[in-house]
Amino acid sequence: MRIRVSPAVPLVLTALVSSSFLLSAQPRGPSAEQRAAIERGKAAFQSNCGFCHGEDATGNRAPDLVRSSVVNHDEHGGQIGPVIRNGRPDKGMPGFTTLSDPQVADIVAFLHARADESMHSAHVPGDYPLAKLLTGNAAAGKAYFEGSGQCVACHSVTGDLAHVGSRFSPVDLQQRIVYPAGGARRTAKVTDQSGKVFEGRLVAIDEFFVGIIAGDGWYQRWPRTGVQVEIHDPLAAHRELTAKYTDADMHNLFAYLATLR
């Protein structure tokens, strides 16, 4: 199978030929009613919780709630609500029994909005403070980078990572450690039964078919049983690390990379 691909629509074709193209609407922003609830929740949060958790919920005397596991796993206030009502006496947090159910619901809406904002990098405040993300140890991060993490096999602090701590905002840097950005794409070399070799960007592969877009812009697909396939994945090492490194490794690595200015 051979199809000419226009450079203007490679993503559309990719989705079509892999038989997984779904039409979906762009995510909508909050409704006017939801925005009103978020604003009410913001006011209620700041007056009742802001002194400890910071007026923007990024922490002060008490923890950052934007990255809180309770907030990020909450559904419809099922986890946040009881914490607000009952507090956490063992950690010095009082319960807020005088808040009405609508007020609690508004605070939940505000915290969800802040968490959602943090999950979409295009909307994360660029000035999110570095100090609130630094929970790791830079020395341990350097040891991991040069040792068990094997980062030096592909990266150099005087080369591609030179001044990386000042090139990206703290939030972007932390995200890129786990989800590397850039133009790195998987490529494949396909050798057919006659020995002819085809190379290009890997579009789709499963146990039945493999498809690539070659340098000439043509999409080609073969049954897996009739060809040999070699895949080159520039991010293979990063994918392997996701099953190996711990939270401490990631935080330590971030603390180290943040020093590279």
Buried (B, 14 or more C-beta within 10 A) or exposed (E): EEBEBEEEEBEEBBBEBBEEEEEEEEEEEBEEEEEEBBBBBBBBBBEBBBEBBBEBBBBBEBBBBBBBEEBBEBEEBEBBBEBBEEBEEEEEBEBBEEBEEEBBBBBBBBBBBBBEBBEEBEEBEEEBBBEBBBBBBBEBBBBBBEEEBBBEEEBEBEEEBEEBBEEBBBBBBBBBBEEEEEEEEBBBBBBEEEEEEBBBBBBBBEEEBBBBBBEEEBBBBBEBEEBEBEEEBBBEBBEEBEEEBEEBBBBBBBBBBBBBE
